[in-house]
Amino acid sequence: MSDVLTFVLPALLQLVLVLVLAPLICGIIGKTKARFQHRQGAGILQPYYDLAKLLRKEVVISSVASWVFRCTPYLVFASTCLIALLVPTVVVPLPLDRVGDIITVISLFALGRFFVALVGLDTGSAFGGLGASREMSIASIIEPAMMLAIFTAAVTAGSTNLSIIVAKLSSTPASMMNPAHLLAFSGLFIVTMAETGRIPVDNPDTHLELTMIHEAMILEYSGRYLAFVEWSSQMKLVIFLALLSNMFFPLGMAASMSPWALCVGGAAFFAKVIVLAAVVAVVESTNAKLRLFRVPELLMVAFILSLLALILYFIIGA
């Protein structure tokens, strides 16, 4: 019984942390952006109220929608929860790290994106098709840039296992300032802004047909379906912030399951995510949304930074 708890408990604690923290981080970003715009803004707990309201609302389904429309919210939410079990947040090594590595994480992200794009086409909406087309076009650049950025950290540890990568960098703090890692961090940060639908790539707060990408695909959702999709998007942002913070700056990570180590690890993770969330808010507040044909140029910058990071690592070493 104790072995089962040792195996399952860290993963469950990590999943609960991401589930609970995700709306709060989005609330903090929204509040920070409001302050930059000299507005009062909604409270940082507003995303929790929004999710609770959506979970209570009735679901409205298009008459032409298929099983894809009904299953996608649960599939996207489940795949995001599975990613949360695989990405280290507080403690390393994770008991479930043998189940999947960074290739599995990228594949699960792609799976969710694929089904959300299908939903955009499934309802026969013109806006949905527009958003799906834009999403797939952008994804063709996002995924290579993300893989190159993460592989820069992976070659340092000699493994694609996230726990091994984080543990390796934790034991060698000097490597965090390696120029290759800083370039990879910059590339992955741009990917994070694009993958999570933030300004300057997308605007999560708009429903204007000329600007929206992600919102266009989920425009037909309501009630609990929309709640699960929105919650998944919030978790996705926290997971990317966890990758940024723990892969490139894994300070404070717990190396054991002792209560003190977990408290220190949780506090360190929360502090790093808050700092990165504030940076995201500053970037969104100081930049305008790019025109659609300029977005690939920004994503190519992320790809080039990630590629240079990988090349630089092999030139100068760890």
C-alpha positions as CSV (number, residue, x, y, z in Angstrom):
1,M,0.0,0.0,0.0
2,S,2.8,2.4,0.9
3,D,4.5,1.7,-2.5
4,V,1.3,2.6,-4.3
5,L,1.0,5.8,-2.4
6,T,4.6,6.7,-3.1
7,F,3.9,6.1,-6.8
8,V,0.5,7.8,-7.1
9,L,0.6,10.6,-4.5
10,P,3.2,12.9,-6.1
11,A,1.5,12.7,-9.5
12,L,-1.9,13.4,-8.0
13,L,-0.6,16.3,-5.9
14,Q,1.0,17.8,-9.0
15,L,-2.2,17.4,-11.0
16,V,-4.3,19.1,-8.3
17,L,-1.7,21.9,-8.1
18,V,-2.0,22.6,-11.9
19,L,-5.8,22.3,-11.8
20,V,-6.2,24.7,-8.9
21,L,-3.4,27.2,-9.9
22,A,-4.4,27.5,-13.6
23,P,-7.4,29.9,-13.2
24,L,-5.5,32.0,-10.6
25,I,-2.6,32.6,-13.0
26,C,-5.0,33.7,-15.7
27,G,-6.6,36.0,-13.2
28,I,-3.3,37.5,-12.2
29,I,-2.4,38.1,-15.8
30,G,-5.8,39.8,-16.4
31,K,-5.4,42.0,-13.3
32,T,-1.9,43.0,-14.3
33,K,-3.0,43.9,-17.8
34,A,-5.8,46.0,-16.3
35,R,-3.4,47.9,-14.1
36,F,-1.2,48.6,-17.1
37,Q,-4.3,50.1,-18.9
38,H,-5.2,52.1,-15.8
39,R,-8.3,50.1,-15.2
40,Q,-9.6,48.5,-12.0
41,G,-10.2,45.2,-13.8
42,A,-11.8,42.0,-12.5
43,G,-10.4,40.3,-9.4
44,I,-7.8,37.6,-9.7
45,L,-10.4,35.0,-8.6
46,Q,-12.8,35.9,-11.5
47,P,-11.7,32.9,-13.7
48,Y,-12.9,30.5,-10.9
49,Y,-16.3,32.2,-10.9
50,D,-16.5,32.0,-14.7
51,L,-15.7,28.3,-14.7
52,A,-18.3,27.7,-12.0
53,K,-20.9,29.6,-13.9
54,L,-20.2,27.7,-17.1
55,L,-20.4,24.4,-15.4
56,R,-23.9,25.2,-14.2
57,K,-25.2,26.4,-17.6
58,E,-27.1,24.4,-20.1
59,V,-25.2,23.0,-23.1
60,V,-26.4,24.1,-26.6
61,I,-25.4,21.8,-29.5
62,S,-25.6,22.5,-33.2
63,S,-28.0,20.3,-35.1
64,V,-25.2,19.4,-37.5
65,A,-22.6,18.6,-34.8
66,S,-21.2,15.0,-34.7
67,W,-19.7,13.0,-31.9
68,V,-16.4,14.9,-32.4
69,F,-18.1,18.1,-31.0
70,R,-19.3,16.2,-27.9
71,C,-16.1,14.2,-27.1
72,T,-13.5,16.9,-27.8
73,P,-13.9,18.9,-24.5
74,Y,-13.4,15.8,-22.5
75,L,-10.5,14.5,-24.7
76,V,-8.7,17.9,-24.6
77,F,-9.2,18.1,-20.8
78,A,-8.0,14.6,-20.2
79,S,-4.9,15.0,-22.5
80,T,-4.0,18.2,-20.7
81,C,-4.3,16.5,-17.3
82,L,-2.1,13.7,-18.5
83,I,0.5,16.3,-19.6
84,A,0.3,17.8,-16.1
85,L,1.2,14.4,-14.7
86,L,4.3,14.2,-16.8
87,V,5.8,17.7,-16.5
88,P,7.8,18.3,-13.3
89,T,6.5,21.2,-11.2
90,V,7.5,20.7,-7.6
91,V,9.4,17.4,-7.2
92,V,11.8,15.3,-9.2
93,P,12.0,12.6,-10.1
94,L,8.4,11.9,-10.9
95,P,7.1,8.3,-10.5
96,L,5.3,8.6,-13.8
97,D,8.2,9.9,-15.8
98,R,8.7,6.4,-17.2
99,V,5.3,6.6,-18.9
100,G,6.3,9.3,-21.3
101,D,9.0,11.9,-22.1
102,I,9.0,15.2,-23.9
103,I,8.1,13.5,-27.2
104,T,4.9,12.2,-25.5
105,V,4.1,15.7,-24.1
106,I,4.5,17.3,-27.6
107,S,2.3,14.6,-29.1
108,L,-0.4,15.1,-26.5
109,F,-0.4,18.9,-27.2
110,A,-0.7,18.1,-30.9
111,L,-3.6,15.6,-30.2
112,G,-5.6,18.3,-28.4
113,R,-4.9,20.9,-31.1
114,F,-6.0,18.4,-33.8
115,F,-9.4,17.7,-32.2
116,V,-10.1,21.4,-31.5
117,A,-9.4,22.2,-35.1
118,L,-11.8,19.4,-36.1
119,V,-14.5,21.0,-33.9
120,G,-14.0,24.2,-35.8
121,L,-14.9,22.3,-39.0
122,D,-17.5,20.0,-37.5
123,T,-20.2,22.5,-36.9
124,G,-20.1,24.0,-40.4
125,S,-19.4,27.5,-39.1
126,A,-17.4,29.8,-41.3
127,F,-15.7,31.3,-38.3
128,G,-14.7,27.8,-37.1
129,G,-13.2,26.9,-40.5
130,L,-11.3,30.1,-40.5
131,G,-9.9,29.5,-37.0
132,A,-9.0,25.9,-37.8
133,S,-7.1,26.9,-40.9
134,R,-5.2,29.6,-39.1
135,E,-4.4,27.3,-36.2
136,M,-3.0,24.5,-38.4
137,S,-0.9,27.1,-40.3
138,I,0.6,28.5,-37.2
139,A,1.1,25.0,-35.6
140,S,3.3,24.0,-38.6
141,I,5.9,26.5,-37.3
142,I,5.2,26.3,-33.6
143,E,5.9,22.6,-33.2
144,P,9.4,22.5,-34.8
145,A,10.4,25.6,-32.8
146,M,9.2,24.0,-29.6
147,M,11.0,20.7,-30.2
148,L,14.3,22.4,-31.0
149,A,14.1,24.6,-27.9
150,I,13.4,21.6,-25.6
151,F,15.9,19.4,-27.3
152,T,18.6,21.9,-26.4
153,A,17.9,21.2,-22.8
154,A,17.5,17.5,-23.6
155,V,21.0,17.1,-25.1
156,T,22.5,18.7,-22.1
157,A,21.1,15.9,-19.9
158,G,21.5,13.2,-22.5
159,S,17.8,12.2,-22.2
160,T,14.4,13.3,-23.4
161,N,13.0,12.4,-20.0
162,L,11.8,15.7,-18.3
163,S,12.7,14.6,-14.8
164,I,16.2,13.7,-15.8
165,I,16.6,17.1,-17.6
166,V,15.4,19.0,-14.6
167,A,17.5,17.0,-12.2
168,K,20.6,17.4,-14.3
169,L,20.2,21.2,-14.5
170,S,19.4,21.4,-10.8
171,S,22.7,19.7,-10.0
172,T,24.7,22.1,-12.3
173,P,23.4,25.6,-11.7
174,A,26.1,27.2,-13.8
175,S,24.6,25.6,-16.9
176,M,21.5,27.8,-16.5
177,M,23.4,30.7,-17.7
178,N,24.7,28.9,-20.8
179,P,24.1,31.1,-23.9
180,A,22.5,28.2,-25.7
181,H,20.0,27.7,-22.9
182,L,19.2,31.4,-22.8
183,L,18.5,31.4,-26.6
184,A,16.4,28.3,-26.2
185,F,14.5,29.9,-23.3
186,S,13.8,32.9,-25.6
187,G,12.5,30.7,-28.4
188,L,10.3,28.7,-26.1
189,F,8.9,31.9,-24.5
190,I,7.7,33.0,-28.0
191,V,6.3,29.6,-28.6
192,T,4.4,29.8,-25.3
193,M,2.8,33.1,-26.3
194,A,1.7,31.5,-29.6
195,E,0.7,28.1,-28.3
196,T,-1.5,29.6,-25.5
197,G,-3.1,32.2,-27.8
198,R,-1.7,35.3,-26.2
199,I,-0.9,38.7,-27.7
200,P,0.8,39.4,-30.1
201,V,-0.2,36.2,-31.8
202,D,-3.8,35.9,-30.7
203,N,-6.1,37.7,-28.3
204,P,-8.0,35.5,-25.8
205,D,-10.4,38.3,-25.0
206,T,-11.7,39.1,-28.4
207,H,-14.4,37.7,-30.7
208,L,-13.6,39.8,-33.8
209,E,-13.6,37.5,-36.8
210,L,-10.5,39.2,-38.3
211,T,-8.3,38.6,-35.3
212,M,-9.4,35.5,-33.5
213,I,-7.8,32.1,-33.9
214,H,-8.5,29.8,-30.9
215,E,-11.8,31.6,-30.0
216,A,-13.1,31.0,-33.5
217,M,-12.8,27.2,-33.2
218,I,-14.6,27.0,-29.9
219,L,-17.3,29.7,-30.7
220,E,-20.1,27.1,-30.8
221,Y,-19.3,25.7,-27.3
222,S,-21.3,26.6,-24.3
223,G,-22.0,25.3,-20.7
224,R,-19.8,22.6,-19.3
225,Y,-18.2,21.9,-22.7
226,L,-16.9,25.5,-22.8
227,A,-15.8,25.2,-19.2
228,F,-13.6,22.2,-19.9
229,V,-12.1,23.8,-23.0
230,E,-11.4,27.0,-21.2
231,W,-10.0,25.2,-18.1
232,S,-7.7,23.2,-20.4
233,S,-6.4,26.4,-22.0
234,Q,-5.6,27.8,-18.6
235,M,-3.8,24.6,-17.6
236,K,-1.9,24.7,-20.8
237,L,-0.6,28.1,-20.0
238,V,0.6,26.9,-16.5
239,I,2.2,23.8,-18.1
240,F,4.2,26.0,-20.5
241,L,5.2,28.3,-17.7
242,A,6.3,25.2,-15.8
243,L,8.4,24.1,-18.7
244,L,10.0,27.5,-19.0
245,S,10.8,27.8,-15.3
246,N,11.8,24.2,-14.4
247,M,13.7,23.2,-17.5
248,F,15.8,26.4,-17.7
249,F,15.8,27.6,-14.1
250,P,15.0,24.6,-11.9
251,L,15.8,26.3,-8.6
252,G,14.1,25.1,-5.5
253,M,12.9,21.8,-7.0
254,A,12.2,19.2,-4.2
255,A,14.3,16.1,-4.4
256,S,12.3,14.1,-1.9
257,M,8.7,13.6,-0.7
258,S,9.4,15.1,2.8
259,P,6.8,17.8,3.8
260,W,9.5,20.5,4.1
261,A,11.0,19.7,0.7
262,L,7.5,19.8,-0.9
263,C,6.6,23.1,0.7
264,V,9.9,24.7,-0.5
265,G,9.4,23.2,-3.9
266,G,5.8,24.4,-4.1
267,A,6.7,27.9,-3.0
268,A,9.6,28.1,-5.5
269,F,7.3,26.9,-8.3
270,F,4.6,29.4,-7.4
271,A,7.1,32.3,-7.3
272,K,8.6,31.4,-10.7
273,V,5.2,31.0,-12.3
274,I,4.0,34.3,-10.9
275,V,7.2,36.1,-12.2
276,L,6.7,34.5,-15.7
277,A,3.0,35.4,-15.6
278,A,3.9,39.0,-14.9
279,V,6.3,39.0,-17.8
280,V,3.5,37.6,-20.1
281,A,1.2,40.4,-18.9
282,V,3.9,43.0,-19.6
283,V,4.5,41.7,-23.1
284,E,0.7,41.7,-23.8
285,S,0.3,45.2,-22.4
286,T,3.2,46.7,-24.4
287,N,2.6,45.0,-27.7
288,A,-0.2,45.2,-30.2
289,K,-1.6,42.1,-31.8
290,L,0.2,41.4,-35.0
291,R,-1.5,41.2,-38.4
292,L,-2.1,37.6,-39.4
293,F,0.5,37.6,-42.2
294,R,3.1,38.9,-39.7
295,V,2.6,36.1,-37.2
296,P,4.8,33.5,-39.2
297,E,7.6,36.0,-39.1
298,L,7.5,36.1,-35.3
299,L,7.3,32.3,-35.1
300,M,10.3,32.0,-37.5
301,V,12.2,34.1,-35.0
302,A,11.4,31.5,-32.3
303,F,12.5,28.7,-34.7
304,I,15.8,30.5,-35.5
305,L,16.5,31.2,-31.9
306,S,15.9,27.5,-31.0
307,L,18.0,26.3,-33.9
308,L,20.8,28.7,-33.0
309,A,20.6,27.5,-29.4
310,L,21.0,23.8,-30.5
311,I,23.9,24.7,-32.8
312,L,25.6,26.9,-30.2
313,Y,25.4,24.1,-27.6
314,F,27.4,21.7,-29.9
315,I,29.9,24.5,-30.6
316,I,30.6,25.7,-27.0
317,G,29.3,22.6,-25.1
318,A,27.5,22.6,-21.8
